Amino acid sequence: MGKLVRTISHEGGVICIAVDSTDAIAKMEQVHKTSAVITAAEGRLLTAASIMGTLLKSKDDSITLRMEGNGPVGHLIAVSDGSGNVKGYMTNPVVELPLNSKGKLDVAGAVGNDGFLYVIRDMGMKEPYIGQVPIVSGEIAEDITSYYAISEQIPTVCGLGVLVDQDLSVKAAGGFLVQLLPGATDEEIDRLEANINSLKPVSQMIEEGMTPQEIAFKVLEGFEPELLDEYDMGYVCDCCRDRVERALISIGKTELLKMAEEEELVEVGCQFCDKKYVFTRHQLKQLAK
């Protein structure tokens, strides 16, 4: 399981959330069999969703991040519950691109820099809250930072990283999100900027053995940081047969009966975890009723 922590400065002007999402992103790669650059892209988005999920008011709430750029990956989807557990999928799990000018996986090239980031919060109301901002870089961390600045007017810095090994396995993954609360002083802002500029890449810190708390305290060095709470997080899909049955019922009686006539068995796969649910002709007719 991964670990996520929420911390706050002693004076209460700055919060920092940090997560080691290595196990969750490794599970995602195993489920979707992603190429290296898509592992990095989806891994970053899932990590951001996990962090943002713990900012929801209830553990039963959920947040969905959807990146719709003009790159070859198509859409990237990441969903988190209020405890930071995530699941996700993408239009094209395998995309091969040359390394970027810095010799790194070209996440921006896979995502594209023309399109939108959608943030959808489901908090048990009649309608979910939906915010959207234009994609600014396709690197994802910068796009999350832009979302908070434009849609919520909260000064935010987000750092995300996924380190993929030569065999396509995930060596390290994680991220942090730091926000200034109302009343932060110019001195605090300057100190925070200096701290962030001195940080190593997130995936490198995690590969070197730093814990999420150590990363968060490094971000808040000089602020006398305090631990608020911590969570276990992972790649968790909550699909079940009952939910799939409700989805089938929603397509209508006519379509269900047509499926029953054409196929002896119908297999429905979950897009998040690839689990298969099989329905016989008789079961489809029962659902049609």
C-alpha positions in Angstrom: 0.0 0.0 0.0 1.0 3.6 -0.6 1.2 6.2 2.1 -0.2 9.8 2.1 0.3 12.5 4.8 -1.3 15.9 5.4 0.8 18.5 7.2 0.5 22.1 8.2 2.9 24.8 9.3 2.9 25.7 13.0 1.3 29.1 12.3 -1.3 27.6 10.1 -0.5 29.5 7.0 0.7 26.7 4.8 -0.5 23.1 4.2 1.4 20.4 2.4 0.1 16.9 1.3 2.6 14.3 0.1 2.2 10.8 -1.1 4.2 7.8 -2.1 2.0 6.2 -4.8 4.5 3.7 -6.1 2.4 0.6 -5.4 -0.8 2.2 -6.8 0.9 3.2 -10.0 2.6 -0.2 -10.4 -0.9 -1.8 -10.0 -2.2 0.5 -12.7 0.6 -0.4 -15.1 -0.1 -4.1 -14.5 -3.9 -3.7 -15.1 -3.6 -1.5 -18.3 -0.3 -2.8 -19.6 0.8 0.8 -20.4 3.9 1.9 -22.3 6.5 3.9 -20.3 5.3 7.3 -21.2 1.6 6.5 -20.5 2.6 5.0 -17.2 4.3 8.3 -16.3 1.3 10.4 -17.6 -1.5 8.3 -16.0 0.7 7.8 -12.9 1.0 11.6 -12.4 -2.7 12.1 -12.8 -3.6 9.3 -10.4 -1.1 10.7 -7.9 -2.7 14.2 -8.2 -6.2 12.8 -7.8 -5.2 10.9 -4.6 -3.9 14.1 -3.1 -6.9 16.1 -4.1 -9.2 13.4 -2.9 -8.1 13.9 0.7 -9.2 17.5 0.5 -12.8 16.4 0.1 -15.1 16.8 3.0 -16.1 13.2 3.3 -14.5 9.9 2.6 -17.6 8.9 0.6 -17.0 11.8 -1.8 -15.0 11.4 -5.0 -13.1 13.5 -7.4 -12.4 12.7 -11.1 -9.6 14.3 -13.1 -10.0 14.1 -16.9 -7.3 15.4 -19.2 -8.5 15.8 -22.8 -5.5 17.0 -24.8 -4.6 16.7 -28.5 -1.8 14.1 -27.9 -1.9 10.5 -29.0 -2.9 9.2 -25.5 -6.4 10.6 -26.0 -8.2 11.0 -22.7 -6.7 10.3 -19.3 -9.1 9.6 -16.4 -8.2 9.4 -12.7 -10.7 8.9 -9.9 -10.1 9.2 -6.1 -12.2 8.7 -3.1 -12.0 10.8 0.0 -9.3 8.5 1.4 -6.9 8.8 -1.5 -7.6 5.4 -3.1 -7.5 5.7 -6.9 -8.5 4.1 -10.1 -8.1 5.2 -13.7 -8.0 4.4 -17.4 -6.9 6.0 -20.7 -8.0 5.9 -24.3 -4.7 4.5 -25.6 -2.5 2.6 -23.1 0.4 2.2 -25.5 2.1 5.2 -27.1 5.7 5.2 -28.1 7.5 8.6 -28.3 11.1 9.6 -28.4 12.5 11.2 -25.2 12.0 14.9 -24.8 14.8 17.5 -25.0 15.7 16.9 -21.4 16.1 13.1 -22.0 12.9 12.4 -20.1 9.7 10.6 -21.0 7.7 13.0 -23.1 4.5 13.2 -21.0 3.6 16.6 -22.6 4.0 15.1 -26.0 1.7 12.2 -25.1 -1.0 14.4 -23.5 -0.8 17.4 -25.8 -0.8 21.0 -24.9 -4.1 22.0 -26.5 -7.2 20.9 -24.6 -8.7 21.0 -21.2 -8.3 19.6 -17.7 -11.7 18.8 -16.0 -12.1 18.5 -12.3 -15.3 16.8 -11.2 -16.2 16.6 -7.5 -19.1 14.3 -6.6 -20.1 15.2 -3.0 -23.5 13.5 -2.9 -25.5 16.4 -4.2 -27.9 16.3 -7.1 -25.2 17.5 -9.5 -21.4 17.2 -9.2 -19.2 20.3 -9.3 -17.3 20.6 -12.5 -14.4 22.9 -13.1 -12.3 23.2 -16.2 -9.1 25.0 -17.3 -7.1 24.9 -20.5 -4.1 22.6 -20.5 -1.0 24.8 -20.0 1.8 22.3 -20.6 0.5 18.7 -20.6 3.1 17.9 -17.9 0.1 17.6 -15.5 1.7 19.1 -12.3 1.7 22.5 -13.9 -1.9 22.0 -15.1 -3.0 21.1 -11.5 -1.3 24.3 -10.3 -3.1 26.3 -13.0 -6.4 24.8 -12.0 -6.2 25.9 -8.4 -5.0 29.4 -9.5 -7.7 30.0 -12.0 -10.7 28.0 -10.7 -10.2 28.3 -6.9 -7.9 31.3 -6.5 -5.7 29.3 -4.1 -1.9 29.8 -4.5 -0.7 26.3 -5.1 2.4 24.4 -6.1 2.2 20.8 -7.2 5.0 18.4 -7.8 4.5 14.9 -9.4 6.8 12.2 -10.6 6.9 8.7 -11.9 10.1 6.8 -12.4 9.8 3.9 -14.9 12.4 1.2 -15.1 13.8 -0.3 -18.3 11.5 -3.4 -17.9 8.5 -0.9 -17.8 7.9 -1.6 -14.1 7.4 1.4 -11.7 10.5 2.1 -9.6 9.1 5.1 -7.7 6.0 7.4 -7.9 4.6 10.2 -5.8 3.9 13.8 -5.4 3.2 16.8 -3.2 0.8 19.7 -3.2 1.4 22.8 -1.1 -1.1 25.6 -0.6 -1.0 29.0 1.0 -3.9 29.7 3.3 -5.3 33.2 3.8 -3.0 35.4 5.9 0.3 34.0 4.7 3.1 36.6 4.9 5.6 37.7 2.3 8.3 36.2 4.4 6.5 32.8 4.4 6.0 33.0 0.7 9.7 33.7 0.1 10.8 30.9 2.4 8.4 28.4 0.7 9.7 29.3 -2.7 13.3 28.7 -1.6 12.3 25.4 -0.1 10.6 24.2 -3.3 13.4 25.4 -5.5 15.9 23.3 -3.5 13.9 20.1 -3.8 15.1 17.1 -5.8 12.5 15.6 -8.2 9.8 13.8 -6.3 10.4 10.4 -7.8 14.1 10.7 -7.0 13.3 11.5 -3.3 11.1 8.5 -3.1 13.6 6.2 -4.8 16.2 7.4 -2.3 13.9 6.2 0.5 12.3 9.4 1.7 8.9 9.0 3.3 5.9 11.2 2.4 6.2 12.9 5.9 9.9 13.6 5.2 9.1 15.1 1.9 6.3 17.3 3.3 8.5 18.4 6.2 11.3 19.2 3.6 8.8 21.4 1.7 7.8 23.1 5.0 11.3 23.4 6.4 11.5 26.4 8.7 7.8 26.4 9.3 7.8 24.0 12.3 5.5 21.6 10.4 3.0 19.4 12.2 1.5 16.1 11.0 -2.3 16.4 10.7 -3.2 12.9 9.5 -2.0 10.0 7.3 -3.7 7.5 5.0 -3.0 4.2 3.4 -3.8 4.5 -0.3 -3.8 2.2 -3.2 -5.2 1.3 -6.6 -8.7 0.2 -5.7 -11.6 -0.5 -8.0 -15.1 -0.7 -6.4 -16.8 -2.4 -9.4 -19.2 -5.3 -8.6 -21.7 -7.4 -10.5 -24.7 -5.5 -9.1 -23.3 -2.2 -10.5 -22.7 -3.9 -13.9 -26.3 -5.2 -13.9 -27.6 -1.7 -13.3 -25.5 -0.4 -16.2 -26.9 -3.1 -18.5 -30.5 -2.3 -17.4 -29.9 1.4 -18.2 -29.4 0.6 -21.9 -33.0 -0.4 -22.2 -35.2 -3.5 -22.7 -35.0 -3.5 -26.5 -31.2 -3.5 -26.6 -30.9 -6.2 -23.9 -33.3 -8.5 -25.7 -31.3 -7.9 -28.9 -28.1 -8.8 -27.1 -29.8 -12.0 -25.8 -30.9 -13.1 -29.3 -27.5 -12.5 -30.8 -25.1 -13.9 -28.2 -25.2 -17.0 -26.0 -22.8 -15.3 -23.5 -22.1 -11.6 -23.1 -18.9 -10.5 -21.4 -18.7 -7.0 -19.8 -15.3 -5.7 -18.7 -14.6 -3.0 -16.1 -12.6 -0.2 -17.8 -10.8 0.5 -14.5 -9.6 -3.0 -13.4 -10.3 -5.2 -16.4 -12.4 -7.6 -14.4 -14.8 -9.5 -16.5 -18.5 -10.2 -15.8 -20.3 -12.8 -17.9 -24.0 -12.9 -18.5 -25.9 -15.8 -20.1 -28.8 -15.3 -22.5 -31.3 -16.2 -19.7 -29.7 -13.6 -17.4 -30.0 -10.9 -20.0 -33.6 -11.7 -20.5 -34.2 -11.5 -16.8 -32.5 -8.1 -16.7 -34.8 -7.0 -19.6 -37.8 -7.7 -17.4 
